Amino acid sequence: MADLARSLGVPLSLVYSIKSKGSPSQKKSLSNQIIGIHLMIGQVQNLVEECGDPVGFDAAKWLGNWAFSANDALGGLIPADYFDTVVGQEVVADLIAAIRYGNYQ
């Protein structure tokens, strides 16, 4: 849960609170974020399997590190700033797709 909280950019106590007693809209929002992050991890894993060497590669760890680094393609913001909405997650997914072609880092 701690890694999830970090990836979502929220305090661990909030994740536990929403999980146990959050409002339906809070639970839905958190669920959407979890699903989006899971899909991005899969996207990164697929990219490495198709274009690199997947041996020993941890897609979740890579995404976690990359997502908290400033990114020029996002005007210096960090990709994790976009995890809280579906539209934002699509922006990050498009950026990951662009990495495949060497357009961004």
BAFI-3210 file (N, C-alpha, C; in Angstrom, 3 decimals, decimal comma, padded with zeros to 6 digits):
// residues 105
n [1|2|3|4|5|6|7|8|9|10|11|12|13|14|15|16|17|18|19|20|21|22|23|24|25|26|27|28|29|30|31|32|33|34|35|36|37|38|39|40|41|42|43|44|45|46|47|48|49|50|51|52|53|54|55|56|57|58|59|60|61|62|63|64|65|66|67|68|69|70|71|72|73|74|75|76|77|78|79|80|81|82|83|84|85|86|87|88|89|90|91|92|93|94|95|96|97|98|99|100|101|102|103|104|105]
n.u [000,805|002,030|003,706|001,751|000,390|002,445|002,814|000,387|000,542|-000,511|-001,147|-000,387|-002,200|-004,538|-005,143|-005,726|-007,879|-009,809|-010,117|-011,292|-013,480|-014,232|-016,069|-018,388|-017,646|-014,992|-013,841|-014,270|-012,704|-010,133|-009,994|-010,027|-007,562|-005,807|-006,297|-005,496|-002,741|-001,894|-002,350|-000,482|001,907|001,833|002,008|004,603|006,060|005,431|006,606|009,338|009,680|009,255|011,130|013,517|015,563|014,053|014,902|015,226|014,104|012,047|009,041|007,162|008,744|010,419|008,503|007,607|009,942|010,474|008,091|008,228|010,074|011,122|009,828|010,603|008,828|006,462|006,506|008,297|006,985|006,112|005,345|003,657|001,986|-000,125|-001,613|-004,063|-006,408|-008,367|-007,930|-005,461|-003,904|-004,008|-002,445|000,060|000,334|000,461|002,881|004,620|004,306|005,513|008,136|008,974|009,616|011,750|011,232|010,867|012,046]
n.v [-001,200|001,205|001,815|002,166|004,402|006,301|006,320|007,346|009,766|010,457|010,580|007,657|007,082|008,162|006,455|004,071|005,021|005,727|003,252|001,808|003,356|005,349|007,695|006,756|008,125|008,843|006,304|005,357|007,149|006,565|003,897|004,176|005,454|003,471|001,433|002,772|003,211|000,577|-000,248|001,385|000,352|-002,177|-001,332|-000,268|-002,594|-004,162|-002,564|-002,811|-005,553|-005,820|-004,084|-004,075|-005,448|-007,587|-009,077|-009,230|-006,737|-004,371|-003,236|-001,763|-000,535|000,998|002,710|004,014|005,423|006,992|008,410|010,262|012,109|015,174|016,138|017,091|017,036|017,485|020,055|020,347|019,367|016,573|013,241|011,849|013,797|013,742|011,510|011,517|011,780|010,353|011,453|012,702|010,426|009,312|011,154|010,629|007,943|008,254|009,587|007,615|005,828|007,342|007,205|004,751|005,249|006,883|009,541|010,916|011,006]
n.w [000,000|000,604|-001,581|-003,501|-002,484|-002,697|-005,491|-006,253|-005,138|-002,663|000,891|002,823|004,836|003,802|001,666|003,042|004,527|002,566|001,394|003,474|004,464|002,723|000,650|-001,969|-004,350|-003,824|-003,577|-006,162|-007,657|-006,642|-007,404|-010,198|-010,538|-009,645|-011,520|-013,866|-013,351|-013,160|-015,807|-017,118|-016,094|-017,278|-019,935|-020,012|-019,437|-021,696|-023,682|-023,052|-023,352|-026,078|-027,229|-025,844|-023,257|-021,212|-019,039|-015,639|-015,424|-013,833|-014,252|-012,745|-010,791|-012,434|-013,624|-011,323|-010,545|-012,857|-013,075|-011,058|-011,751|-013,159|-016,318|-019,534|-021,703|-020,491|-019,739|-017,654|-015,470|-013,323|-014,371|-012,556|-011,586|-013,253|-012,798|-011,499|-012,978|-015,636|-018,150|-017,721|-017,228|-019,757|-021,150|-020,013|-020,758|-023,532|-023,676|-022,728|-024,830|-026,831|-026,058|-026,963|-029,594|-029,400|-029,022|-026,615|-023,178]
ca.u [000,000|002,887|004,105|000,559|000,174|003,485|002,511|-000,786|000,835|-001,377|-000,657|-000,797|-003,398|-005,695|-005,467|-006,411|-009,151|-010,736|-010,361|-012,164|-014,718|-014,371|-017,324|-018,363|-016,897|-013,566|-013,443|-014,233|-011,539|-008,952|-010,015|-009,606|-006,128|-005,125|-006,417|-004,655|-001,337|-001,672|-002,251|000,796|002,952|001,772|002,500|006,065|006,564|005,322|007,609|010,659|009,692|009,317|012,219|014,700|015,906|013,196|015,477|015,506|013,482|010,872|008,284|006,536|009,794|010,818|007,444|007,641|011,080|010,276|006,911|008,515|011,168|010,659|009,827|010,554|007,640|005,335|006,832|009,039|006,189|006,362|004,216|002,737|001,001|-001,215|-002,226|-005,329|-007,566|-008,241|-007,313|-004,053|-003,275|-003,843|-001,297|001,257|000,400|000,953|004,294|005,314|004,302|006,493|009,473|009,268|010,178|012,868|010,827|010,996|012,679]
ca.v [000,000|002,390|002,140|002,682|005,768|007,148|006,453|008,197|011,077|010,724|009,955|006,273|007,081|008,449|005,235|003,179|005,632|005,579|001,822|001,294|004,087|006,486|007,852|006,051|008,868|008,713|004,938|005,254|007,889|005,778|002,709|004,598|005,709|002,178|000,770|003,499|002,924|-000,821|-000,285|001,990|-000,627|-003,152|-000,690|-000,209|-003,973|-004,540|-001,807|-003,406|-006,893|-005,691|-003,240|-004,083|-006,686|-007,634|-009,882|-008,462|-005,411|-004,199|-002,143|-000,933|000,284|001,980|003,716|004,813|006,354|007,899|009,243|011,307|012,920|016,232|015,699|018,226|016,940|017,951|021,395|020,270|018,712|015,142|012,456|011,477|014,872|013,469|010,221|011,620|011,764|009,471|012,252|012,834|009,128|009,158|011,982|009,885|006,746|008,717|009,899|006,313|005,316|008,122|006,738|003,622|005,744|007,758|010,942|011,493|010,156]
ca.w [000,000|000,658|-002,954|-004,165|-002,007|-003,299|-006,912|-006,413|-004,583|-001,517|002,121|003,037|005,680|002,951|000,924|003,979|004,900|001,450|001,229|004,519|004,725|001,827|-000,069|-003,255|-005,373|-003,499|-003,911|-007,620|-008,109|-006,296|-008,263|-011,543|-010,504|-009,532|-012,823|-014,816|-013,057|-013,537|-017,274|-017,511|-015,785|-018,365|-021,153|-019,904|-019,550|-023,114|-024,425|-022,808|-023,948|-027,537|-027,725|-024,996|-022,559|-020,040|-017,960|-014,442|-015,484|-012,988|-014,871|-011,716|-010,190|-013,437|-013,728|-010,099|-010,603|-013,976|-012,850|-010,083|-012,281|-014,063|-017,700|-020,454|-022,543|-019,687|-019,281|-016,408|-014,432|-013,207|-014,868|-011,480|-011,425|-014,186|-012,473|-010,781|-013,877|-016,791|-019,223|-017,371|-017,434|-021,204|-021,510|-019,615|-021,614|-024,840|-023,496|-022,680|-026,210|-027,594|-025,670|-027,843|-030,854|-029,116|-029,054|-025,285|-022,166]
c.u [000,853|003,330|002,934|000,316|001,187|003,185|001,343|-000,558|-000,070|-000,777|-001,196|-002,075|-004,656|-006,109|-006,226|-007,779|-010,194|-011,105|-011,386|-013,492|-014,949|-015,732|-017,244|-017,556|-015,399|-013,064|-013,346|-013,006|-010,256|-008,869|-009,554|-008,109|-005,345|-005,151|-005,503|-003,179|-000,997|-001,518|-000,933|001,964|002,994|002,300|004,025|006,659|006,522|006,375|008,980|010,742|009,840|010,579|013,508|014,954|015,105|013,773|015,845|014,869|012,219|010,102|007,661|007,567|010,244|009,781|007,442|008,763|010,870|009,156|007,156|009,735|010,585|010,811|009,649|009,290|006,387|005,618|007,545|008,257|006,557|005,145|003,204|001,688|-000,240|-001,995|-003,644|-006,573|-007,304|-007,568|-005,824|-003,291|-003,067|-002,656|-000,004|001,422|000,907|002,447|005,128|005,383|005,342|007,921|009,915|009,986|011,302|012,519|011,019|011,693|011,801]
c.v [001,272|002,797|002,718|004,133|006,724|007,382|007,383|009,594|011,463|010,081|008,539|006,204|007,355|007,209|004,275|003,716|005,454|004,114|001,323|002,033|005,271|006,526|007,081|006,788|008,811|007,333|004,763|005,963|007,107|004,537|003,054|004,862|004,403|001,452|001,444|003,219|001,498|-000,948|000,309|001,055|-001,686|-002,587|-000,631|-001,602|-004,437|-003,835|-002,457|-004,798|-006,832|-004,986|-003,320|-005,447|-006,750|-008,415|-008,980|-007,085|-005,404|-002,974|-001,217|-000,004|001,370|003,090|004,613|005,824|007,415|008,893|010,378|012,134|013,965|015,779|016,900|018,222|017,415|019,334|021,413|019,662|017,235|014,374|012,085|012,554|014,633|012,199|010,330|011,684|010,815|010,204|012,419|011,537|008,860|009,977|011,233|008,641|007,120|009,033|008,615|005,719|006,050|007,693|005,600|004,083|006,751|009,226|011,642|010,520|010,075]
c.w [000,000|-000,741|-003,733|-003,758|-002,635|-004,768|-007,165|-005,878|-003,421|-000,278|002,260|003,868|004,859|002,175|001,830|004,357|003,797|001,265|002,244|004,638|003,804|001,152|-001,378|-004,329|-005,106|-003,882|-005,424|-008,173|-007,841|-007,173|-009,674|-011,597|-010,453|-010,871|-013,840|-014,601|-013,437|-015,056|-017,764|-017,210|-016,872|-019,669|-021,149|-020,075|-021,004|-023,959|-024,280|-023,424|-025,461|-028,031|-026,912|-024,404|-021,256|-018,848|-016,782|-014,400|-014,629|-013,495|-013,833|-011,077|-011,169|-013,535|-012,502|-010,095|-011,671|-013,695|-011,855|-010,462|-013,219|-015,501|-018,622|-021,307|-021,809|-019,100|-017,941|-015,253|-014,366|-013,704|-013,788|-011,223|-012,287|-013,842|-011,920|-011,662|-015,036|-017,942|-018,957|-017,585|-018,926|-021,707|-021,200|-020,480|-023,010|-024,781|-023,436|-024,080|-027,051|-027,275|-026,583|-029,117|-030,644|-029,113|-027,714|-024,375|-020,942]
res [m|a|d|l|a|r|s|l|g|v|p|l|s|l|v|y|s|i|k|s|k|g|s|p|s|q|k|k|s|l|s|n|q|i|i|g|i|h|l|m|i|g|q|v|q|n|l|v|e|e|c|g|d|p|v|g|f|d|a|a|k|w|l|g|n|w|a|f|s|a|n|d|a|l|g|g|l|i|p|a|d|y|f|d|t|v|v|g|q|e|v|v|a|d|l|i|a|a|i|r|y|g|n|y|q]
***
